[in-house]
Amino acid sequence: MIHRNISAVPGFILVSVPTRLLFALLPALLGGSLAAAVVPELSLEELTRQSQVIVHGRVLRSWSEWDAKRQNIWTHHEIEVLDPLSGSVQKTVVASEPGGTVDGLTMRISSEVAYAQGEEMVLFLYRTPIGYLRATGYAQGKYTIRGARIRSNSGSVELAIPTGRTRNGTSLRGLDGVDLGAFKLRVRSVLQSQRESAAK
């Protein structure tokens, strides 16, 4: 049986079938309802401004559990902080995304941001209303590191410039594949400019 969950996180699907059958059944059961979401396209300046924490890190472990009100399942990822770029962080930070499997129930959202143990990345995180840190702008806030270069994860979302807004700032699309060191320097430069503007 499939139930639409109309709680705090839009896009959730609650599935009460054995987890091992889930991926075989989802395409037929959902009829494409997990297609890529359309989200506002962010510039690098907007991404940094909207993020409370920015880190270069590595995934140590992941686990799923209900939120405090037992309304939605979230999957949490403990990230070892290799280089804190912005925000107050310790040696690790937890990035959370809605969805996951608990007690035989699986919840999925469209355009979920995936993490893998051992994966190295630069993460832009914002604080959700329930206190979790989540990738800013969906997958726009996660850059996987391959070799010495960053790779965008935003292919899972359809990006669109909101009506009435002109494109401003540095395009994230143009940063895909750049050198990690150069990318972090660019992020720090943007953060410094924003701090100086705020101090005026």
C-alpha positions as CSV (number, residue, x, y, z in Angstrom):
1,M,0.0,0.0,0.0
2,I,1.3,3.5,-0.8
3,H,0.3,6.6,1.1
4,R,0.9,10.2,0.3
5,N,2.5,11.9,3.3
6,I,1.1,15.4,3.7
7,S,3.4,16.3,6.6
8,A,6.1,19.0,6.8
9,V,8.4,17.8,4.0
10,P,6.8,18.1,0.5
11,G,7.5,15.4,-2.0
12,F,7.5,12.5,0.5
13,I,6.2,9.1,-0.6
14,L,5.6,6.5,2.2
15,V,5.9,3.0,0.9
16,S,5.0,0.0,3.1
17,V,6.3,-2.9,1.0
18,P,9.4,-5.0,1.8
19,T,12.4,-2.9,1.2
20,R,14.0,-5.5,-1.1
21,L,11.0,-5.2,-3.4
22,L,10.9,-1.4,-3.3
23,F,13.2,-0.6,-6.2
24,A,11.6,-3.2,-8.5
25,L,8.1,-1.8,-7.8
26,L,8.6,1.9,-7.6
27,P,8.6,2.8,-11.3
28,A,5.3,1.0,-11.9
29,L,3.7,2.1,-8.6
30,L,4.6,5.7,-8.8
31,G,4.3,6.3,-12.5
32,G,7.2,8.7,-12.6
33,S,6.3,10.8,-9.6
34,L,9.9,10.7,-8.5
35,A,11.0,12.7,-11.6
36,A,13.5,15.4,-11.1
37,A,12.2,18.4,-9.2
38,V,12.3,21.9,-10.7
39,V,14.2,24.2,-8.3
40,P,15.4,27.8,-8.5
41,E,18.9,28.0,-10.0
42,L,21.4,29.5,-7.6
43,S,24.6,31.4,-8.3
44,L,27.7,30.8,-6.2
45,E,27.0,34.0,-4.3
46,E,23.4,33.0,-3.5
47,L,24.6,29.5,-2.5
48,T,27.1,30.8,0.0
49,R,24.7,33.5,1.3
50,Q,22.0,30.9,2.0
51,S,24.4,28.4,3.7
52,Q,25.1,28.5,7.4
53,V,27.8,25.8,7.1
54,I,30.3,25.1,4.2
55,V,32.8,22.3,4.6
56,H,35.2,20.2,2.6
57,G,34.6,16.8,4.1
58,R,34.3,13.0,3.8
59,V,31.3,10.7,4.7
60,L,32.1,8.5,7.7
61,R,28.7,6.8,8.1
62,S,25.0,7.1,7.4
63,W,21.8,6.1,9.2
64,S,18.1,6.6,9.0
65,E,15.5,7.5,11.7
66,W,12.2,9.1,12.3
67,D,12.2,12.8,13.2
68,A,11.3,13.9,16.7
69,K,7.5,13.9,15.9
70,R,7.7,10.6,14.0
71,Q,6.2,12.3,10.9
72,N,9.0,11.8,8.4
73,I,12.1,9.6,8.0
74,W,15.4,11.3,7.5
75,T,18.8,9.9,6.6
76,H,21.7,11.4,8.4
77,H,25.3,11.4,7.2
78,E,28.2,12.0,9.6
79,I,30.8,14.1,7.7
80,E,34.5,14.3,8.8
81,V,35.5,17.9,8.4
82,L,38.7,18.2,6.4
83,D,38.5,21.9,5.8
84,P,35.9,24.2,7.4
85,L,35.2,27.0,5.0
86,S,32.3,28.7,6.8
87,G,30.3,28.3,10.0
88,S,30.9,27.0,13.4
89,V,31.8,23.3,13.2
90,Q,33.6,20.6,15.2
91,K,35.6,17.7,13.8
92,T,32.4,16.3,12.2
93,V,29.1,17.7,11.0
94,V,25.9,15.8,10.3
95,A,24.2,16.5,6.9
96,S,20.6,15.2,6.7
97,E,18.2,14.6,3.9
98,P,14.6,13.5,4.0
99,G,14.0,9.9,3.1
100,G,15.3,6.5,4.1
101,T,14.1,3.2,5.5
102,V,13.1,2.5,9.1
103,D,11.1,-0.4,10.5
104,G,10.4,-1.8,7.0
105,L,9.0,1.5,5.8
106,T,10.7,3.5,3.1
107,M,10.2,7.2,2.3
108,R,11.6,8.8,-0.8
109,I,11.5,12.3,-2.2
110,S,12.0,13.6,-5.7
111,S,15.5,14.7,-6.4
112,E,17.0,13.4,-3.1
113,V,20.7,14.1,-2.5
114,A,22.7,10.9,-2.3
115,Y,25.7,10.2,-0.2
116,A,28.2,7.3,-0.1
117,Q,30.5,6.2,2.7
118,G,34.0,7.4,2.0
119,E,32.8,10.0,-0.5
120,E,34.7,13.3,-0.4
121,M,32.9,16.5,-1.1
122,V,32.4,20.2,-0.6
123,L,29.0,20.8,1.1
124,F,26.9,23.9,1.4
125,L,24.4,23.4,4.2
126,Y,21.5,25.4,5.6
127,R,19.6,24.9,8.9
128,T,16.1,23.5,8.4
129,P,13.2,24.6,10.6
130,I,13.5,21.4,12.6
131,G,17.2,22.0,13.2
132,Y,18.9,19.6,10.7
133,L,21.6,20.8,8.3
134,R,20.6,20.0,4.7
135,A,22.2,20.6,1.3
136,T,21.4,24.1,0.1
137,G,19.4,24.3,-3.1
138,Y,19.0,20.5,-3.2
139,A,21.9,18.9,-5.0
140,Q,23.3,22.4,-6.0
141,G,24.8,22.4,-2.5
142,K,26.9,19.2,-2.9
143,Y,30.1,18.9,-5.0
144,T,31.8,15.4,-5.1
145,I,35.6,15.5,-5.4
146,R,37.0,13.2,-8.0
147,G,40.8,13.3,-8.3
148,A,41.6,17.0,-7.6
149,R,38.4,18.3,-9.2
150,I,34.9,19.0,-8.1
151,R,31.9,17.5,-9.8
152,S,28.4,18.9,-9.5
153,N,25.5,16.6,-8.3
154,S,22.8,18.9,-9.6
155,G,22.0,16.6,-12.5
156,S,19.1,15.2,-10.4
157,V,17.3,18.5,-10.4
158,E,15.9,20.7,-13.2
159,L,17.2,24.2,-12.6
160,A,15.1,27.2,-13.6
161,I,15.5,31.0,-13.1
162,P,12.4,32.3,-11.3
163,T,10.1,34.5,-13.3
164,G,11.1,38.2,-13.0
165,R,14.6,37.4,-11.8
166,T,17.7,38.1,-13.9
167,R,20.8,35.9,-13.7
168,N,23.3,37.5,-11.3
169,G,26.6,36.3,-10.0
170,T,28.8,33.3,-10.7
171,S,27.1,30.4,-12.6
172,L,27.4,27.1,-10.7
173,R,27.3,25.3,-14.0
174,G,30.6,26.9,-15.1
175,L,32.3,25.7,-11.9
176,D,31.7,22.0,-12.6
177,G,35.1,20.2,-13.1
178,V,37.3,23.0,-11.7
179,D,40.3,22.3,-9.5
180,L,39.4,21.8,-5.8
181,G,41.9,24.3,-4.6
182,A,40.7,27.0,-7.0
183,F,37.1,26.3,-6.1
184,K,37.7,26.7,-2.4
185,L,39.6,29.9,-3.0
186,R,36.7,31.2,-5.0
187,V,34.2,30.3,-2.2
188,R,36.4,32.0,0.4
189,S,36.7,35.1,-1.8
190,V,32.9,35.3,-2.1
191,L,32.5,34.8,1.7
192,Q,35.0,37.6,2.4
193,S,33.2,40.0,0.0
194,Q,29.9,39.2,1.7
195,R,31.3,39.8,5.2
196,E,32.8,43.1,4.1
197,S,29.5,44.2,2.5
198,A,27.6,43.2,5.7
199,A,30.0,45.3,7.8
200,K,29.4,48.5,5.9
